[in-house]
Amino acid sequence: MPFRPIIVIRSALAFVLPPIVGMLLFVVCLPFGRRRAINLGIGVVTRLGLGLAGIRLQVEGEAALLSQRPAVFVINHQSGTDPIIVASLVRRNMVAIGKHELQFHPLLGPLMKMFGTVFVKREQGIGPQVLAPLLPALAAGDAVLLAPEGRRSRDGQLQPFKPGALWLAQQSGAPLIPIVLHNSGEILPAKGLLMKPGTVRITVLPPQPATLTTEQLRQVFARALA
């Protein structure tokens, strides 16, 4: 483990520098097309952030499915690093969901708005009334990324799943593809302030039927984590 002051510096740079670079890159590339600017920005921001923090990814399973479009990608939520980790895998033509409060963050807020993030309030949940605006993105051939738990786990245990991802897959006909994060909570625990260097294990599972119940989908993740 690197000396702690080095971790502090690397973590601070990983929080601050990528959003600034991403916003500048987006503005410069926007004349060449919004989608191209977003895709390029996602690639640079995620690689830079993970590199500065010393985070490596070990991907297992059907990694080729990450290029599937359209698709509804669902993740278990352990850490504040999960969005950048999964965005680095999905990379292009994607729309993510973020909590309402993030749009007011001085760095992440503007960047996420530029990248087309859909912000939701916790009290709204992640239900059909909130997710309906994402159907045109899926119809256009994009991917949607969301965490059915709605918020990150405080103890690493899976929380109850909400039905939004299943509803999106049912309505759009897009495949429902689970991305299982095994240990991202060790990189940035709940209430943690520093990103620790390390390797995050990830398993990409085969597409799941949209006819599953929320508990059945939760059990798919539970078996993979076990």
N, C-alpha and C positions, 0 to 999 in steps of 0.2 A: 504494500500500500504506500503511495507517495506521501511525502511529508505533508502534514495538514495545511500549512500555508499555501502550498502548491495547489492542493485541492480547492481551497477557497478561491484562489485566483482563477483557476481553470473553470470552476463552477460559475463564478461571476461573469467571466467572459462568455461562457456558453449561454447564459441568460440574456446578456445585453447585446453582444455583437451580432448574432444571427438575425434578430428582428430588424436591426438597423440596415444591415446589408440587404436583407430581403425586401424592405420597402424601397430602397434606392434602386435595386435591380428591377423591381416591378415597374417603377416610374419610367426607367430608361427603356424597358422592353415593351411597354404598353402600346406604343405606336405600331408594333409588329403583330398585335393581336392580344386580346385579354387572356385567352386560354393559354397561349404560348408563354405569356409573361407569368401566369400563375404556375404553370408546370415547371418552368425554369426556376422560379423563386422557391417552390417547394423543394426541388432537388438541392439547391445551394444551401438553403436555410437548414434543412435536416442534416445534410452531410457535415456542414460547418459546426452545428450545435453538438452533434454526437462526437465529432472529432475533438473539439475543444474540451468536452467533458470526459473524454477517454472511454466512451461507451462503445462496445463492440456488439454485434448482433450475430447470433447463431441460429439460423433458420432451418427447421426440420419440416418434414411432411411435404405436401404438394405445393411447393413454392411457386410453380408455374401458374397456379391459379391467381396469383397476385396481379397478373396482367389481364385477367378477365374483365371485360366491359360489355354491358353494364354489370354491376354487382352491388350487393349489399354486404359490406364487410362489418362483422361484429367482433368486438373485443371484450375481454374482461379487464376491469379498470383497477389497477393497483397503485399507480404512481402518476405524479404530474408530468413525468417524462413520456407517458404512453402516447400522447398525440404525435410527438415528434418521431418516436420510434416507429409507429405504424405508418405515418405519412412517408417516412423514408423508404418503407417497403412498397406501399401502393404507388407513390411517386407522381402519377399523372392523372389528369381528368377525374378529379375527385372533389367531393363536397363533404365537409366535416361539420359536426354539431358541437357547439361549445356552450358552457354555462353563461347566462346573461351577464354576470359580473365581469367576465373577461373582456367585454367590449370597451370597458372603461379603463383597462390597464394601459399605461402610457406607451408601452412598446408593443405588447402582444395584441392589444385591441385594434389599433390601426392596421397591423399586418394581417390579422385574421379577417378583418373587413375587406381588405384588398383581395384576399384569397377566396372570398365568397362564403365564409363560414356562416352557418345559420345559428343564431343565438336563441337559447330557450331559458325560461325561468324554471327554477326547481319545482315551484308549486304547479307549473303546467304539466310536469311529467314529460314523458316522451311518448305521446299518444298520436292517434291519427290526425287530430285537429292541428297539432304542431308540425307533423311530418308531411302533410299533404303538399306543401310547396316544394318538396324534394322530388316528387313524382316526375315533373318535367325534366329534371336533371337526369334521372334514370332513363326516361324515354329518349333523351338526346344521346344516350350511350355513355354517360358518366358513371362513376362509382360513388356510393354514399358510405361514409364511415361513422359508426356510432357505437356507444357502449350501452347495452341493454340494462345494466345496473343503474345507470343514471348518474351516479357519483362514484368516486373511487372508494375502495374498501379501506377501512382503517386498520384492519388486522390481517389482511391478505386473504380472508375467507370470502367466497362468492356470496354476493347479496342476491335477493330476489330479482328476477329479470322482469322488465316491462315489455309490453307486447309490440312496441313500435316497429322494431326491426322485422318481425314476422309480418306485420301488416304491410310494410313497404314491399317486402318480397312477394306477398300475395297479390297486391295491387299492380305491381310493375311486371311481374314475371321474371325479374332478375334473380340470379342464383344467390343464395344466402350462404356466405363463406365465413366460417369462424377463424379468427386469428387468436391463438391462445398465448398469453404472456405469462411465463412461468415465474419469473423472479424480478420483474421491473421494480417491485416495491423495495428491493434491496438497494437500488440505485438512488431513489429519492422517496423515502418513506413518507407516509402521511404526516403532515406538519413539519416535515424536514425542509431545510433551507439550502442544503448543499447536495449537488449531484456527485455521487461517488463513482470513480472509474470502475469498470467491470464489464462482464459479458452477460447479455440478456438472452436467455433461451426463448425461442418462439416456435410454435408449431402451427402450421397452416393445415387445417382439416378439410376434408372433402365437402362439397356443397351439401347443405342440409335441407330437408323438405320444409317448405313454408307452412305446411300443415301441422308442424310440431306445436305443442303447447309451450308456454314460457318456461315451465318447470322442466319439460323434456329438453329444451334448448340449454337450459342451465346445467342439466345433467351431462350433456355432451361436453361442456367445458370442464365439469367436475371430474369426469373420467379421464380427460386428457391431462389435467393437473395432477391427478393421482399417480 
